[in-house]
Amino acid sequence: MERLHLGKHPTKLTVDVANYIQHHMSELITAEKIAEELFLSRPYLSRKFKEETGESLTDFILKEKTEEAKRLLRYSDKSLTAIGSYLGFSSASHFSRVFKTYVGSTPSEYREKHQ
């Protein structure tokens, strides 16, 4: 998966977070789970991540999931519901709302334009 959001000089922390997200893409990913995996407190992880990247950990997680959704929409014939479910979204409407927030179009509009 591409690392579009890590910047030019990612730190070990941001690389570790990105790797965790990549390897757990199909799960519900929370700051708590990442912090536990990295043996850090959630407040510390969230604060350091924001300091190092300029964005919240939640935004980063959703952006990474959105990037994976874009790839799946372009290169697979999976349904929108299947993609949203695979990426750990609680419903198709939640997936669609998050996708539109970060991409500016709905998943179906994106697929139509990029296939």
N, C-alpha and C positions, 0 to 999 in steps of 0.2 A: 504494500500500500504506500502511496506517496505520502511524504511528510511535508505538506504545504504550510503547516502552521507552526513549525518549530523555529523558524528564523535561520539566519546564516550560521550562528555559533551556538547550537543547543548545548545546554548543560547536561550532566549525567541525570539530574532529576527529570528534566523534560523528556529526555530519551527514554528513561525508565517508564515514565507515565505513558508515553506514546506506544511503547512496546506492550505494556499491559493492555491498553485499549485495543491494539491490533490483535492480540492473542485472545481477547475476550469479547470481540465485536458482537457476537450473537447473544450476549448476556446483558442483563440490566447492570450497567456500570455506574457506580457511585463513587464520590470522593472518599467515603468511608472504606469501601472495598480496596481502592487503590492505596490509601494510607496504610491499611492493615497489611497489604502485600509488601509494601516498602518499609514496614516497621517504623512508621511515622505517625504523629497525631494528625487528625484531619485538619484542625485549624492551622497547624504548621505547614502541612502540605499545600493547603489552599493559598495561604499567604505567600509562601516561597514561589509557588507556581505563578501567581499573579505578578509578583515582583520580576520574575525571570522572563515571562512571556508577554505581559501587559494584558492578558485576558484571564477570565475566571476558568477554573478547571471544568465547570459545567459547560461553559461555552465551547471549550476545546473538545470535550467529549462529544458534544452534539455536532460540532463541525466535522470531526473525524467520521462519525457515523453518517453524516450527510455526504461526505466524499465517497464513502463506500457505497451508499445508496446510488449516487450518480454513476458509479462504475457499473453496478448491477443493472441499473436502468438502461445503460448504453449497450451492455454486452451480454445480457441474459434475457430470456423471455419469461422470467418469473413474474407472477402477478404483483401488483402494488401491495396487496395484503401480505403476500408471502415475504416480500422484501422487508416490509415494516416489522413483521413478526420475527424474521431472522435477525434483524438488528436490535431486537429487544424492546421495541415500542409497544406500549400497552394496547394500542388500537390503531386501525388504519387512519382514523381521523387525527390522532396524535402525531403519527408519522407524517401525514400530509401537512399539518400545521408547522411542525418543526422544519421540514424540508422547505416549505415556502418562506419561512423566516430567514433561513440561511442562503437560499438559492434565488429567491424572488419569483419562483414559479412553482406550480404544483408538480408532484412527481409525474403525473400523466402528461402535463404540458412539456416537461423536460424530456421525457422519453420520446414524445412525438417529434420534438425539435432535433434530437440528437441520434436518432436511429437511422 
